[in-house]
Amino acid sequence: MTTINEAMRTDIDNSVLCWLATADTSGVPNVSPKEIFSSYGEDRIIVADIASANSVRNIRGNPNVCVSFIDIFRQRGFKIVGTAVIIEKDDANFAIVGAQVLQMAGGDYPIQRIISIEIKKISRIWAPSYKLFPDRSEADRMQGTYDTYAVTLNAVAE
């Protein structure tokens, strides 16, 4: 069994979106961004179905999925290959499995279902700069990203 480690949890917490790849029964792929997602236990990623009609339809016909998330400032993340199941709102496990994403959504996002992905394989995602410039520090990488995207960090006043 492949399990979630602290590096994965850190990158999940620092990622704004994840990308869920599914394929329909004839193999036609679909990739869509998901805004609310989390780890669940040691071997699952859960994704809130807010507006995921194509993803849900594909999973019902072909449960094999891939989900990727990247901490854009650190330019690293993970790719997870697994098997997905759909947990409906009226399922007894909906509130239990979905507790974290339901809290994240608050009242702003109507969660229709929970997509629960059992992890089969985990791969690290690294930006090409990790290979091209292996001696750069994390702080230098982050500053480069801030500069590229004109991100300004505000100092917190005490």
C-alpha positions as CSV (number, residue, x, y, z in Angstrom):
1,M,0.0,0.0,0.0
2,T,1.2,3.5,-0.8
3,T,0.8,6.0,1.9
4,I,0.7,9.8,2.3
5,N,3.8,11.3,4.0
6,E,4.5,14.7,5.5
7,A,6.0,16.1,2.3
8,M,2.7,15.2,0.5
9,R,0.6,16.8,3.2
10,T,2.7,20.0,3.1
11,D,2.4,20.3,-0.7
12,I,-1.4,19.5,-0.5
13,D,-1.8,22.3,2.1
14,N,0.2,24.7,-0.1
15,S,-1.6,24.0,-3.3
16,V,-4.4,26.1,-4.5
17,L,-5.7,23.7,-7.1
18,C,-5.4,20.1,-8.0
19,W,-6.0,18.6,-11.5
20,L,-8.1,15.5,-11.8
21,A,-7.6,13.4,-14.9
22,T,-10.3,10.9,-15.8
23,A,-11.2,9.0,-19.0
24,D,-14.5,7.9,-20.3
25,T,-15.3,4.3,-21.2
26,S,-14.0,4.8,-24.7
27,G,-10.7,6.3,-23.4
28,V,-11.3,9.9,-24.1
29,P,-9.5,11.9,-21.5
30,N,-10.8,14.8,-19.4
31,V,-8.7,17.0,-17.1
32,S,-10.3,19.6,-14.8
33,P,-9.2,21.8,-11.9
34,K,-10.5,21.1,-8.5
35,E,-10.4,23.8,-5.8
36,I,-11.3,21.9,-2.7
37,F,-9.3,18.7,-1.9
38,S,-7.5,17.1,1.0
39,S,-5.8,13.9,2.2
40,Y,-7.9,11.4,4.0
41,G,-6.3,8.9,6.3
42,E,-3.0,7.5,5.0
43,D,-4.0,6.2,1.6
44,R,-6.7,8.5,0.1
45,I,-7.1,11.9,-1.5
46,I,-10.6,13.3,-1.4
47,V,-12.0,15.9,-3.9
48,A,-15.2,17.9,-3.5
49,D,-17.5,17.6,-6.4
50,I,-18.7,21.2,-6.8
51,A,-19.3,21.3,-10.6
52,S,-17.7,18.0,-11.8
53,A,-20.4,16.4,-13.9
54,N,-17.9,15.1,-16.5
55,S,-15.4,13.8,-13.9
56,V,-18.2,12.0,-12.0
57,R,-19.7,10.4,-15.2
58,N,-16.2,9.3,-16.3
59,I,-15.4,7.8,-12.9
60,R,-18.7,5.8,-12.8
61,G,-17.6,4.2,-16.1
62,N,-13.9,4.0,-15.5
63,P,-12.6,4.5,-11.9
64,N,-8.9,4.9,-12.9
65,V,-7.8,8.5,-12.3
66,C,-4.8,10.6,-11.8
67,V,-4.6,13.7,-9.6
68,S,-1.8,16.2,-9.5
69,F,-1.1,19.2,-7.3
70,I,1.8,21.6,-7.2
71,D,2.9,24.2,-4.7
72,I,3.4,26.9,-7.3
73,F,5.9,28.9,-5.2
74,R,8.1,26.0,-4.4
75,Q,7.6,24.5,-7.9
76,R,7.1,21.0,-6.7
77,G,4.2,18.6,-6.0
78,F,2.9,15.1,-6.5
79,K,1.1,13.0,-9.1
80,I,-1.2,10.3,-7.7
81,V,-2.6,7.4,-9.7
82,G,-5.5,5.6,-8.1
83,T,-9.0,4.3,-8.2
84,A,-11.9,6.6,-7.4
85,V,-15.3,6.0,-5.9
86,I,-18.1,8.5,-5.7
87,I,-19.7,9.1,-2.3
88,E,-23.2,10.6,-2.6
89,K,-24.6,13.1,-0.1
90,D,-27.1,10.5,1.2
91,D,-24.3,8.0,1.9
92,A,-23.7,7.5,5.7
93,N,-19.9,8.1,5.0
94,F,-20.4,11.4,3.2
95,A,-20.0,13.6,6.4
96,I,-17.3,11.4,7.8
97,V,-15.1,11.1,4.8
98,G,-15.9,14.6,3.6
99,A,-15.5,16.4,6.9
100,Q,-12.3,18.2,5.9
101,V,-13.5,19.4,2.5
102,L,-16.9,20.3,3.9
103,Q,-15.1,22.6,6.4
104,M,-13.0,24.1,3.7
105,A,-16.0,24.8,1.5
106,G,-18.0,26.5,4.3
107,G,-21.2,27.8,3.0
108,D,-19.6,29.2,-0.2
109,Y,-19.4,26.0,-2.3
110,P,-22.2,23.5,-2.7
111,I,-20.6,20.1,-2.5
112,Q,-22.6,17.6,-4.5
113,R,-20.5,14.5,-3.8
114,I,-17.1,13.4,-2.6
115,I,-14.7,11.8,-5.0
116,S,-12.5,9.5,-2.9
117,I,-9.3,8.3,-4.5
118,E,-7.5,5.2,-3.2
119,I,-3.8,5.8,-3.9
120,K,-2.1,3.1,-6.0
121,K,1.1,5.0,-7.0
122,I,2.7,8.3,-6.0
123,S,5.3,10.2,-8.1
124,R,7.1,13.4,-7.2
125,I,6.7,16.4,-9.6
126,W,9.6,18.8,-9.9
127,A,9.9,21.8,-12.0
128,P,12.7,21.5,-14.6
129,S,14.7,24.1,-12.7
130,Y,15.4,21.5,-10.0
131,K,17.5,19.5,-12.5
132,L,18.9,22.5,-14.4
133,F,19.9,24.4,-11.2
134,P,20.3,21.9,-8.4
135,D,22.3,24.2,-6.2
136,R,19.5,26.8,-5.9
137,S,18.0,27.1,-2.4
138,E,14.3,26.9,-1.8
139,A,14.3,30.6,-0.9
140,D,15.9,31.4,-4.2
141,R,13.4,29.3,-6.1
142,M,10.5,30.9,-4.3
143,Q,11.9,34.4,-4.9
144,G,12.3,33.6,-8.6
145,T,8.6,32.6,-8.7
146,Y,7.5,35.7,-6.9
147,D,9.5,37.8,-9.4
148,T,8.2,36.0,-12.4
149,Y,4.6,36.4,-11.4
150,A,5.0,39.9,-9.7
151,V,3.9,38.6,-6.3
152,T,4.5,40.9,-3.5
153,L,4.6,39.6,0.0
154,N,3.2,42.1,2.6
155,A,4.9,42.2,5.9
156,V,2.7,41.5,8.9
157,A,2.5,44.5,11.2
158,E,2.8,43.7,14.9
